Amino acid sequence: MIAIDDFGCKESSPERVAQVKPNILKLDRQLLLDYMEGTKEPLLNGIKLAKECHAKTVIEGVETEQQLEAMKALDIDFFQGYHLAMPQALLPRLKLVS
């Protein structure tokens, strides 16, 4: 599976999405912040683009209940952020002896 991270900033552009055809489009936290401040179009366009490419969407940076509720009202598949869970260390890998 292919994912494009941080869509909406720097080189993660609609052109790159069309070229790569990802399975998952991770929408950058800044799109969420802009949406919450009233600039809704960039996030809505990102969601629309993902759906047109048949990619699942992840919104990054959900840090409050208000943000979570606003994002749940949109057609987003998955949510990521400190409000939902804090990062945790992975358990050390066991070395397999052959």
DSSP file (Angstrom, degrees, kcal/mol; ACC not computed):
  #  RESIDUE AA STRUCTURE BP1 BP2  ACC     N-H-->O    O-->H-N    N-H-->O    O-->H-N    TCO  KAPPA ALPHA  PHI   PSI    X-CA   Y-CA   Z-CA
    1    1 A M              0   0    0      0, 0.0     2,-0.4     0, 0.0     0, 0.0   0.000 360.0 360.0 360.0 150.8    0.0    0.0    0.0
    2    2 A I        -     0   0    0     19,-0.1    21,-2.6     2,-0.0    22,-1.9  -0.950 360.0-173.5-119.7 135.5    1.1    3.6   -0.7
    3    3 A A  E     -a   24   0A   0     -2,-0.4     2,-0.6    20,-0.2    22,-0.2  -0.970  16.2-147.5-125.3 144.0    0.4    6.6    1.5
    4    4 A I  E     -a   25   0A   0     20,-2.2    22,-3.0    -2,-0.4     3,-0.4  -0.963  23.6-152.5-107.3 123.5    1.1   10.2    0.9
    5    5 A D  E     +     0   0A   0     -2,-0.6    22,-0.1     1,-0.2    23,-0.1  -0.605  66.1  14.4 -95.4 153.9    1.9   12.0    4.2
    6    6 A D  E >  S-     0   0A   0     -2,-0.2     3,-1.5     1,-0.2     6,-0.3   0.817  75.9-171.4  57.5  37.7    1.4   15.7    5.0
    7    7 A F  E 3   +a   27   0A   0     19,-3.0    21,-2.7    -3,-0.4    24,-0.2  -0.378  67.1  41.3 -61.4 136.0   -0.9   16.4    2.1
    8    8 A G  T 3  S+     0   0    0      4,-1.7     2,-0.3     1,-0.3    -1,-0.2   0.331 102.7  77.8 107.3  -4.6   -1.5   20.2    1.8
    9    9 A C  S X  S-     0   0    0     -3,-1.5     3,-1.8     3,-0.2    -1,-0.3  -0.979  95.9 -27.1-135.1 151.9    2.0   21.3    2.5
   10   10 A K  T 3  S-     0   0    0     -2,-0.3    -2,-0.1     1,-0.3    -4,-0.0  -0.194 125.2  -7.7  51.7-125.7    5.2   21.5    0.5
   11   11 A E  T 3  S+     0   0    0      1,-0.1     2,-1.7     2,-0.1    -1,-0.3   0.526 102.9 103.3 -84.1  -5.5    5.5   19.0   -2.3
   12   12 A S    <   +     0   0    0     -3,-1.8    -4,-1.7    -6,-0.3    -3,-0.2  -0.595  56.5 154.3 -78.9  89.5    2.4   17.0   -1.4
   13   13 A S     >  -     0   0    0     -2,-1.7     4,-2.1    -6,-0.1     5,-0.2  -0.655  62.2-103.7-115.9 166.1    0.2   18.4   -4.2
   14   14 A P  H  > S+     0   0    0      0, 0.0     4,-2.4     0, 0.0     5,-0.2   0.860 121.9  57.1 -56.6 -35.2   -2.8   17.3   -6.2
   15   15 A E  H  > S+     0   0    0      2,-0.2     4,-1.9     1,-0.2     5,-0.1   0.906 106.5  47.7 -63.6 -41.5   -0.4   16.6   -9.1
   16   16 A R  H  > S+     0   0    0      2,-0.2     4,-3.0     1,-0.2     5,-0.3   0.902 110.3  52.3 -66.4 -40.0    1.6   14.2   -6.9
   17   17 A V  H  X S+     0   0    0     -4,-2.1     4,-2.9     1,-0.2    -2,-0.2   0.934 110.3  48.2 -60.6 -45.7   -1.6   12.5   -5.7
   18   18 A A  H  < S+     0   0    0     -4,-2.4    -1,-0.2     1,-0.2    -2,-0.2   0.868 115.6  45.2 -62.7 -36.5   -2.7   12.0   -9.3
   19   19 A Q  H  < S+     0   0    0     -4,-1.9    -2,-0.2    -5,-0.2    -1,-0.2   0.913 121.6  35.2 -73.3 -43.9    0.7   10.6  -10.3
   20   20 A V  H  < S-     0   0    0     -4,-3.0    -2,-0.2    -5,-0.1    -3,-0.2   0.815  85.2-153.7 -83.3 -32.4    1.2    8.3   -7.3
   21   21 A K     <  -     0   0    0     -4,-2.9   -19,-0.1    -5,-0.3    -3,-0.1   0.981  23.8-157.5  53.8  63.9   -2.4    7.2   -6.9
   22   22 A P        -     0   0    0      0, 0.0   -19,-0.2     0, 0.0     3,-0.1  -0.218  25.9-140.4 -72.3 160.1   -2.0    6.4   -3.2
   23   23 A N  S    S+     0   0    0    -21,-2.6    33,-3.1     1,-0.2     2,-0.4   0.737  93.4  33.3 -82.9 -27.9   -4.2    4.1   -1.1
   24   24 A I  E     -ab   3  56A   0    -22,-1.9   -20,-2.2    31,-0.3     2,-0.5  -0.995  64.6-162.8-133.8 134.3   -4.1    6.5    1.8
   25   25 A L  E     -ab   4  57A   0     31,-3.1    33,-2.0    -2,-0.4     2,-0.7  -0.961  11.3-155.8-117.6 112.6   -3.9   10.3    1.8
   26   26 A K  E     - b   0  58A   0    -22,-3.0   -19,-3.0    -2,-0.5     2,-0.5  -0.796  13.9-142.7 -90.7 116.2   -2.8   11.8    5.2
   27   27 A L  E     -ab   7  59A   0     31,-3.6    33,-2.4    -2,-0.7   -19,-0.2  -0.672  23.5-112.7 -85.0 124.6   -4.1   15.4    5.4
   28   28 A D    >>  -     0   0    0    -21,-2.7     3,-1.3    -2,-0.5     4,-1.0  -0.161  17.8-120.0 -60.0 146.3   -1.7   17.7    7.1
   29   29 A R  H 3> S+     0   0    0      1,-0.3     4,-2.5     2,-0.2     3,-0.3   0.808 110.0  66.7 -55.6 -33.6   -2.6   19.2   10.5
   30   30 A Q  H 3> S+     0   0    0      1,-0.2     4,-2.9     2,-0.2    -1,-0.3   0.855  95.5  56.3 -61.3 -33.5   -2.4   22.7    9.1
   31   31 A L  H <> S+     0   0    0     -3,-1.3     4,-2.3   -24,-0.2    12,-0.3   0.901 108.2  48.4 -62.9 -39.5   -5.5   22.0    6.9
   32   32 A L  H  X S+     0   0    0     -4,-1.0     4,-2.5    -3,-0.3    -2,-0.2   0.942 112.5  47.5 -62.8 -48.1   -7.3   21.1   10.1
   33   33 A L  H  X S+     0   0    0     -4,-2.5     4,-1.3     1,-0.2    -2,-0.2   0.913 112.9  48.3 -61.3 -43.7   -6.2   24.2   11.9
   34   34 A D  H  <>S+     0   0    0     -4,-2.9     5,-2.5     1,-0.2     4,-0.4   0.910 110.6  52.2 -62.6 -41.8   -7.1   26.4    8.9
   35   35 A Y  H ><5S+     0   0    0     -4,-2.3     3,-1.5     1,-0.2    -2,-0.2   0.921 107.9  50.8 -59.1 -45.4  -10.5   24.7    8.7
   36   36 A M  H 3<5S+     0   0    0     -4,-2.5    -1,-0.2     1,-0.3    -2,-0.2   0.774 108.9  52.8 -65.7 -25.5  -11.2   25.4   12.4
   37   37 A E  T 3<5S-     0   0    0     -4,-1.3    -1,-0.3    -3,-0.3    -2,-0.2   0.435 129.8 -93.5 -89.6  -0.8  -10.3   29.1   11.7
   38   38 A G  T < 5S+     0   0    0     -3,-1.5     2,-1.3    -4,-0.4    -3,-0.2   0.309  93.9 116.0 110.0  -9.5  -12.8   29.3    8.9
   39   39 A T      < +     0   0    0     -5,-2.5     4,-0.4     1,-0.2    -2,-0.2  -0.720  33.0 155.8 -92.7  87.9  -10.7   28.5    5.8
   40   40 A K     >  +     0   0    0     -2,-1.3     4,-2.2     1,-0.2     3,-0.4   0.756  45.3  79.9 -88.7 -28.2  -12.5   25.3    4.9
   41   41 A E  H  > S+     0   0    0      1,-0.2     4,-2.9     2,-0.2     5,-0.2   0.856  87.5  54.4 -57.8 -45.3  -11.8   24.9    1.2
   42   42 A P  H  > S+     0   0    0      0, 0.0     4,-1.9     0, 0.0    -1,-0.2   0.919 113.5  42.5 -58.8 -42.7   -8.3   23.5    1.3
   43   43 A L  H  > S+     0   0    0     -4,-0.4     4,-2.3    -3,-0.4    -2,-0.2   0.934 115.1  49.5 -67.1 -45.2   -9.3   20.6    3.6
   44   44 A L  H  X S+     0   0    0     -4,-2.2     4,-2.3     1,-0.2    -1,-0.2   0.884 110.8  50.7 -62.1 -38.1  -12.5   20.0    1.7
   45   45 A N  H  X S+     0   0    0     -4,-2.9     4,-2.6    -5,-0.2    -1,-0.2   0.885 108.9  51.9 -65.8 -38.6  -10.6   19.9   -1.6
   46   46 A G  H  X S+     0   0    0     -4,-1.9     4,-2.2    -5,-0.2    -2,-0.2   0.908 110.4  47.8 -63.2 -42.6   -8.1   17.4   -0.1
   47   47 A I  H  X S+     0   0    0     -4,-2.3     4,-2.3     2,-0.2    -2,-0.2   0.924 112.7  49.3 -63.1 -44.6  -11.0   15.1    1.0
   48   48 A K  H  X S+     0   0    0     -4,-2.3     4,-2.3     1,-0.2    -2,-0.2   0.918 110.1  50.7 -61.5 -44.5  -12.6   15.4   -2.4
   49   49 A L  H  X S+     0   0    0     -4,-2.6     4,-1.6     1,-0.2    -1,-0.2   0.918 109.9  50.3 -60.3 -44.5   -9.3   14.6   -4.2
   50   50 A A  H  <>S+     0   0    0     -4,-2.2     5,-3.0     1,-0.2     4,-0.3   0.922 110.7  48.9 -60.6 -44.7   -8.8   11.5   -2.1
   51   51 A K  H ><5S+     0   0    0     -4,-2.3     3,-1.1     1,-0.2    -1,-0.2   0.887 108.3  53.8 -64.6 -38.4  -12.3   10.2   -2.8
   52   52 A E  H 3<5S+     0   0    0     -4,-2.3    -1,-0.2     1,-0.3    -2,-0.2   0.833 112.6  44.5 -63.6 -31.2  -11.8   10.8   -6.5
   53   53 A C  T 3<5S-     0   0    0     -4,-1.6    -1,-0.3    -3,-0.2    -2,-0.2   0.369 114.3-118.8 -92.3   3.6   -8.6    8.7   -6.3
   54   54 A H  T < 5 +     0   0    0     -3,-1.1     2,-0.3    -4,-0.3    -3,-0.2   0.828  64.9 147.1  60.7  34.0  -10.3    6.0   -4.1
   55   55 A A      < -     0   0    0     -5,-3.0   -31,-0.3    -6,-0.2    -1,-0.2  -0.780  50.4-120.5 -99.2 144.1   -7.8    6.7   -1.3
   56   56 A K  E     -b   24   0A   0    -33,-3.1   -31,-3.1    -2,-0.3     2,-0.4  -0.492  31.6-131.5 -73.2 152.6   -8.7    6.5    2.4
   57   57 A T  E     -b   25   0A   0    -33,-0.2    21,-2.1    -2,-0.1     2,-0.4  -0.873  20.6-172.9-114.1 144.4   -8.2    9.7    4.3
   58   58 A V  E     -bc  26  78A   0    -33,-2.0   -31,-3.6    -2,-0.4     2,-0.6  -0.999  14.0-149.5-129.2 128.6   -6.4   10.4    7.6
   59   59 A I  E     -bc  27  79A   0     19,-2.1    21,-2.2    -2,-0.4     3,-0.4  -0.891  19.4-148.4 -98.2 126.6   -6.6   13.8    9.3
   60   60 A E        +     0   0    0    -33,-2.4   -28,-0.2    -2,-0.6    21,-0.2  -0.597  65.0  29.6 -91.9 151.1   -3.4   14.5   11.3
   61   61 A G        +     0   0    0      1,-0.2     2,-0.8    -2,-0.2    20,-0.3   0.762  58.6 169.3  82.6  28.2   -3.1   16.5   14.5
   62   62 A V        +     0   0    0     18,-2.7    21,-2.3    -3,-0.4    22,-0.5  -0.647   9.3 157.6 -74.4 112.1   -6.4   16.1   16.2
   63   63 A E        +     0   0    0     -2,-0.8     2,-0.3    19,-0.2    -1,-0.2   0.491  51.5  43.0-117.9  -6.9   -5.7   17.6   19.7
   64   64 A T  S  > S-     0   0    0      1,-0.1     4,-2.2    20,-0.0     5,-0.1  -0.937  75.7-118.6-137.9 161.1   -9.1   18.6   21.1
   65   65 A E  H  > S+     0   0    0     -2,-0.3     4,-2.7     2,-0.2     5,-0.2   0.877 115.8  56.4 -63.3 -38.1  -12.6   17.2   21.3
   66   66 A Q  H  > S+     0   0    0      1,-0.2     4,-2.1     2,-0.2    -1,-0.2   0.917 108.2  46.5 -61.1 -44.2  -13.8   20.2   19.3
   67   67 A Q  H  > S+     0   0    0      2,-0.2     4,-2.5     1,-0.2     5,-0.2   0.921 111.7  51.7 -63.8 -43.2  -11.5   19.4   16.5
   68   68 A L  H  X S+     0   0    0     -4,-2.2     4,-2.4     1,-0.2    -2,-0.2   0.928 110.7  47.3 -60.0 -46.3  -12.4   15.7   16.6
   69   69 A E  H  X S+     0   0    0     -4,-2.7     4,-1.1     1,-0.2    -1,-0.2   0.895 112.0  50.0 -63.9 -40.4  -16.2   16.5   16.4
   70   70 A A  H  < S+     0   0    0     -4,-2.1     4,-0.2    -5,-0.2     3,-0.2   0.901 113.3  46.2 -64.2 -40.4  -15.6   18.9   13.5
   71   71 A M  H >< S+     0   0    0     -4,-2.5     3,-1.4     1,-0.2     5,-0.5   0.844 106.3  58.5 -73.1 -33.2  -13.6   16.3   11.6
   72   72 A K  H 3< S+     0   0    0     -4,-2.4    -1,-0.2     1,-0.3    -2,-0.2   0.803  97.9  62.0 -63.6 -27.9  -16.1   13.5   12.3
   73   73 A A  T 3< S+     0   0    0     -4,-1.1    -1,-0.3    -3,-0.2    -2,-0.2   0.619  98.8  70.8 -73.6 -11.8  -18.7   15.7   10.5
   74   74 A L  S <  S-     0   0    0     -3,-1.4     2,-1.6    -4,-0.2   -30,-0.0  -0.482 102.3 -96.5 -99.0 172.7  -16.6   15.4    7.3
   75   75 A D  S    S+     0   0    0     -2,-0.2     2,-0.4   -31,-0.0    -3,-0.1  -0.445  72.0 140.7 -89.4  62.7  -16.1   12.4    5.1
   76   76 A I        -     0   0    0     -2,-1.6   -18,-0.1    -5,-0.5     3,-0.1  -0.869  41.6-156.5-108.5 139.8  -12.8   11.4    6.7
   77   77 A D  S    S+     0   0    0     -2,-0.4     2,-0.3   -20,-0.3   -19,-0.2   0.887  70.8  18.6 -84.2 -41.7  -11.9    7.8    7.3
   78   78 A F  E     -c   58   0A   0    -21,-2.1   -19,-2.1     2,-0.0     2,-0.4  -0.931  60.7-148.9-136.9 155.8   -9.4    7.9   10.1
   79   79 A F  E     -c   59   0A   0     -2,-0.3     2,-0.4   -21,-0.2   -19,-0.2  -0.965  12.0-175.1-128.0 140.1   -8.2   10.4   12.8
   80   80 A Q        +     0   0    0    -21,-2.2   -18,-2.7    -2,-0.4     2,-0.2  -0.998  28.0  95.6-136.3 136.7   -4.8   10.8   14.3
   81   81 A G  S >> S-     0   0    0     -2,-0.4     4,-1.8   -20,-0.3     3,-1.4  -0.850  76.4 -78.4 160.4 168.4   -3.6   13.0   17.1
   82   82 A Y  T 34 S+     0   0    0      1,-0.3   -19,-0.2    -2,-0.2    -1,-0.1   0.756 117.6  65.7 -60.9 -27.7   -2.7   13.5   20.8
   83   83 A H  T 34 S+     0   0    0    -21,-2.3    -1,-0.3     1,-0.2   -20,-0.2   0.830 109.8  38.3 -64.3 -29.7   -6.4   13.8   21.7
   84   84 A L  T <4 S-     0   0    0     -3,-1.4     2,-0.3   -22,-0.5    -2,-0.2   0.845 134.4 -22.4 -90.7 -38.7   -6.9   10.2   20.7
   85   85 A A     <  -     0   0    0     -4,-1.8    -1,-0.3     3,-0.0    -4,-0.2  -0.921  57.2-119.8-171.1 145.5   -3.7    8.7   22.0
   86   86 A M        -     0   0    0     -2,-0.3    -4,-0.0    -3,-0.1    -3,-0.0  -0.647  47.0 -93.9 -86.1 148.3   -0.2    9.6   22.9
   87   87 A P        -     0   0    0      0, 0.0     2,-0.4     0, 0.0    -1,-0.1  -0.313  44.0-159.6 -59.7 145.1    2.7    8.0   21.0
   88   88 A Q        -     0   0    0     -3,-0.1     2,-0.1     0, 0.0    -3,-0.0  -0.955  20.5-106.1-128.5 148.8    4.1    4.9   22.6
   89   89 A A        -     0   0    0     -2,-0.4     2,-0.2     1,-0.1     0, 0.0  -0.434  36.1-118.5 -70.0 144.4    7.4    3.2   22.2
   90   90 A L        -     0   0    0     -2,-0.1     3,-0.1     1,-0.1    -1,-0.1  -0.537  33.0-102.6 -77.6 150.0    7.4   -0.1   20.3
   91   91 A L        -     0   0    0     -2,-0.2    -1,-0.1     1,-0.1     3,-0.1  -0.450  49.2 -91.7 -67.2 146.7    8.5   -3.2   22.2
   92   92 A P        -     0   0    0      0, 0.0     2,-0.2     0, 0.0    -1,-0.1  -0.314  46.0-110.1 -60.2 143.5   12.0   -4.2   21.3
   93   93 A R        -     0   0    0     -3,-0.1     2,-0.4     1,-0.1    -3,-0.0  -0.513  26.2-125.6 -74.7 141.1   12.2   -6.7   18.4
   94   94 A L        -     0   0    0     -2,-0.2     2,-0.5    -3,-0.1    -1,-0.1  -0.716  22.0-126.7 -84.2 135.7   13.2  -10.2   19.2
   95   95 A K        -     0   0    0     -2,-0.4     2,-0.4     1,-0.0    -1,-0.0  -0.722  20.0-139.8 -85.0 128.4   16.1  -11.5   17.1
   96   96 A L        -     0   0    0     -2,-0.5     2,-0.5     2,-0.0    -1,-0.0  -0.733   9.7-149.7 -88.8 133.4   15.3  -14.8   15.4
   97   97 A V              0   0    0     -2,-0.4    -2,-0.0     1,-0.1    -1,-0.0  -0.895 360.0 360.0-104.1 127.3   18.0  -17.3   15.4
   98   98 A S              0   0    0     -2,-0.5    -1,-0.1     0, 0.0    -2,-0.0   0.441 360.0 360.0-104.9 360.0   18.1  -19.6   12.4
